[in-house]
């Protein structure tokens, strides 16, 4: 019998009503996370086998504060998902026994680089920028089990600038935290979420990779920003969600070989 292990970004308490087994929740942490509507204090995480998510670029001040905070983690927290590689040295320096999952989506596009990261971490999230064949090749050749995108919003861009606030100040608009943005050159819609540490733009369509199966999968990652409990249940039940999702780059290569040019 197939057993799926899920890693789900904790967006609200309704997720506790899910009746699916083998779920680990991922908590975006206040002052250390960007691109989330709701963040959490470390001391408030009381669900066993949880991960914390640290995805902002860490400056010297943030590293110093994190160095004070990490030793205080309670026993419910079993690991850190992160994007700043400085976390690896910090955990080593503090000698804390936590699982490390590297989740810099746009840096994990081939098995050579992923296997390099796996020398220092327990797992890696495979990028959404590559095709299904490339994902399978990575899973075939990875030294450890990996996290794969399963369903959710994908971050298209992260800026340390407060882009929404800057734009609204410039044009004297009312400030809101979340915007639906249309980019005319690429004809794409984006969801922008900002806090004082920066802004993340998400592709408006949710990616749906639920059909991918492989023995080398540690977790199936769900990032259900703005989704209600009923829709999340539909995700886990493999129901059709074509109206809100697409296959991303699974069937579309994102790199091209330039033609030779005679000089």
For each residue, the residues with C-beta under 8 A, 3 or more apart:
1:
2: 213
3: 22
4: 22 220
5: 22 24 217 218 219 220
6: 20 22 23 24 150 219 220 221 222 236
7: 24 25 26 51 81 147 219 220 221 222
8: 15 23 24 25 26 221 222 224 232
9: 25 26 28 36 53 152 222 223 224 225
10: 15 25 26 27 28 40 47 50
11: 15 36 37 38 224 225 227
12: 15 38
13: 16
14: 17 228 229
15: 8 10 11 12 18 25 229 232
16: 13 47
17: 14 229
18: 15 23 229 232 233 236
19:
20: 6 23 236
21:
22: 3 4 5 6
23: 6 8 18 20
24: 5 6 7 8 49 50 51 78 219
25: 7 8 9 10 15 47 50 51
26: 7 8 9 10 50 51 52 53 81 221
27: 10 39 40 45 50 51 52 53
28: 9 10 33 35 36 38 39 40 53 55
29: 32 33 39 40 41 42 52 53 54
30: 33 39 40 41
31: 39 62 65 197
32: 29 52 54 55 56 58 62 66
33: 28 29 30 36 39 53 54 55 56
34: 55 56 158 193 195 197 198 199 200
35: 28 55 155 158 193 199 200 202
36: 9 11 28 33 39 193 225
37: 11 177 178 193 225 226
38: 11 12 28
39: 27 28 29 30 31 33 36 195
40: 10 27 28 29 30 44 45
41: 29 30 44 45
42: 29 45 52 69 72 73 74 77
43: 72 74
44: 40 41
45: 27 40 41 42 50 52 74 76 77
46: 74 76
47: 10 16 25 50 76
48: 76
49: 24 76 78
50: 10 24 25 26 27 45 47 76 77 78
51: 7 24 25 26 27 77 78 79 80 81 99 101
52: 26 27 29 32 42 45 73 77 79 80 81
53: 9 26 27 28 29 33 80 81 82 103
54: 29 32 33 58 66 80 81 82 83 84 87
55: 28 32 33 34 35 81 82 83 84 103 158
56: 32 33 34 62 83 84 197 198
57: 83 84 160 197 198
58: 32 54 62 63 66 84 86 87
59: 62 63
60: 63 64
61: 64 65
62: 31 32 56 58 59 65 66
63: 58 59 60 66 67 86 90
64: 60 61 67 68
65: 31 61 62 68 69
66: 32 54 58 62 63 69 70 90
67: 63 64 70 90 93 94
68: 64 65 71 72
69: 42 65 66 72 73
70: 66 67 73 90 91 94 96
71: 68 94 96
72: 42 43 68 69
73: 42 52 69 70 77 96 98
74: 42 43 45 46 77
75:
76: 45 46 47 48 49 50
77: 42 45 50 51 52 73 74 98
78: 24 49 50 51 98 99
79: 51 52 98 99 100 101 122
80: 51 52 53 54 87 91 98 99 100 101
81: 7 26 51 52 53 54 55 101 103 125
82: 53 54 55 87 100 101 102 103
83: 54 55 56 57 102 103 104
84: 54 55 56 57 58 87
85: 88 89 102
86: 58 63 89 90
87: 54 58 80 82 84 90 91 100
88: 85 91 92 100 120 121
89: 85 86 92 93
90: 63 66 67 70 86 87 93 94
91: 70 80 87 88 94 96 98 100
92: 88 89 95
93: 67 89 90
94: 67 70 71 90 91
95: 92
96: 70 71 73 91
97:
98: 73 77 78 79 80 91
99: 51 78 79 80 122 123
100: 79 80 82 87 88 91 120 121 122 123
101: 51 79 80 81 82 121 122 123 124 125 147
102: 82 83 85 108 117 121 123 124 125
103: 53 55 81 82 83 124 125 147
104: 83 107 108 125
105: 108 125 127 128 129 154 155
106: 109 127 129
107: 104 113 127
108: 102 104 105 113 114 117 124 125 126 127
109: 106 113 127 129 130 134
110: 113 114 130 134 138
111: 114 115 137 138 140 141 142
112: 115 116
113: 107 108 109 110 116 117
114: 108 110 111 117 118 124 126 138 142 146
115: 111 112 118 119 141 142 143
116: 112 113 119
117: 102 108 113 114 120 121 124
118: 114 115 121 123 124 142 143 144
119: 115 116
120: 88 100 117
121: 88 100 101 102 117 118 124
122: 79 99 100 101 144
123: 99 100 101 102 118 144 145 146 147 218 219
124: 101 102 103 108 114 117 118 121 142 146 147
125: 81 101 102 103 104 105 108 146 147 148 149 221
126: 108 114 130 135 138 139 146 147 148 149
127: 105 106 107 108 109 130
128: 105 149 154 207 209 248 249
129: 105 106 109 249 254
130: 109 110 126 127 134 135 138 249 254
131: 134 135 249 250 251 252 253
132: 135 136 209 212 250 251
133: 136 137
134: 109 110 130 131 137 138
135: 126 130 131 132 138 139 148 209 212 250
136: 132 133 139 140 212 214
137: 111 133 134 140 141
138: 110 111 114 126 130 134 135 141 142 146
139: 126 135 136 142 146 148 214 216 217
140: 111 136 137 214 216
141: 111 115 137 138
142: 111 114 115 118 124 138 139 145 146 216
143: 115 118
144: 118 122 123 218
145: 123 142 216 217 218
146: 114 123 124 125 126 138 139 142 216 217 218
147: 7 101 103 123 124 125 126 217 218 219 220 221
148: 125 126 135 139 209 212 214 217 219 220 221
149: 125 126 128 152 154 207 209 221 248
150: 6 209 210 220 221 222 235
151: 206 207 208 209 210 222 223 224 235 241 245
152: 9 149 206 207 221 222 223 224 225
153: 191 202 203 206 207 223 225 226
154: 105 128 149 202 203 207 223 248
155: 35 105 158 200 201 202
156: 190 201 202 203
157: 200 201
158: 34 35 55 155 198 199 200 201
159: 163 198 199 200
160: 57 197 198
161: 166 198 199
162: 165 166 194 196 198 199
163: 159 166 167 192 194 199
164: 167 168 175 176 177 179 192 194 199
165: 162 168 169 175 194
166: 161 162 163 169 170
167: 163 164 170 171 173
168: 164 165 171 172 173 174 175 176
169: 165 166 172
170: 166 167
171: 167 168
172: 168 169
173: 167 168
174: 168
175: 164 165 168
176: 164 168 179
177: 37 164 193 194 195
178: 37 191 192 193
179: 164 176 191 192
180: 189 190 191 204
181: 189 190 191 192 201
182: 188 189 190
183: 186 187 188 189 190
184: 187
185:
186: 183
187: 183 184
188: 182 183 203 204
189: 180 181 182 183 204
190: 156 180 181 182 183 201 202 203 204
191: 153 178 179 180 181 201 202 204 225 226
192: 163 164 178 179 181 199 200 201 202
193: 34 35 36 37 177 178 199 200 202 225
194: 162 163 164 165 177 198 199 200
195: 34 39 177 198
196: 162
197: 31 34 56 57 160
198: 34 56 57 158 159 160 161 162 194 195
199: 34 35 158 159 161 162 163 164 192 193 194
200: 34 35 155 157 158 159 192 193 194
201: 155 156 157 158 181 190 191 192
202: 35 153 154 155 156 190 191 192 193 225
203: 153 154 156 188 190 207
204: 180 188 189 190 191
205: 244 245 246
206: 151 152 153 227 241 244 245 246
207: 128 149 151 152 153 154 203 245 246 247 248
208: 151 241 242 245 246 247
209: 128 132 135 148 149 150 151 212 247 248 250
210: 150 151 220 235 238
211:
212: 132 135 136 148 209
213: 2 217
214: 136 139 140 148 217
215:
216: 139 140 142 145 146
217: 5 139 145 146 147 148 213 214 220
218: 5 123 144 145 146 147
219: 5 6 7 24 123 147 148
220: 4 5 6 7 147 148 150 210 217
221: 6 7 8 26 125 147 148 149 150 152
222: 6 7 8 9 150 151 152 232 235
223: 9 151 152 153 154
224: 8 9 11 151 152 227 231 232 235
225: 9 11 36 37 152 153 191 193 202
226: 37 153 191
227: 11 206 224 231 232 235
228: 14 231 232
229: 14 15 17 18 232 233
230: 233 234
231: 224 227 228 234 235 241 244
232: 8 15 18 222 224 227 228 229 235 236
233: 18 229 230 236 237
234: 230 231 237 239 241
235: 150 151 210 222 224 227 231 232 238 239 241
236: 6 18 20 232 233
237: 233 234
238: 210 235
239: 234 235
240:
241: 151 206 208 231 234 235 244 245
242: 208 245 246
243:
244: 205 206 231 241
245: 151 205 206 207 208 241 242
246: 205 206 207 208 242
247: 207 208 209 250 251
248: 128 149 154 207 209
249: 128 129 130 131 252 253 254
250: 131 132 135 209 247
251: 131 132 247
252: 131 249
253: 131 249 256
254: 129 130 249
255:
256: 253
257:
258:
259:
260:
261:
262:
263:
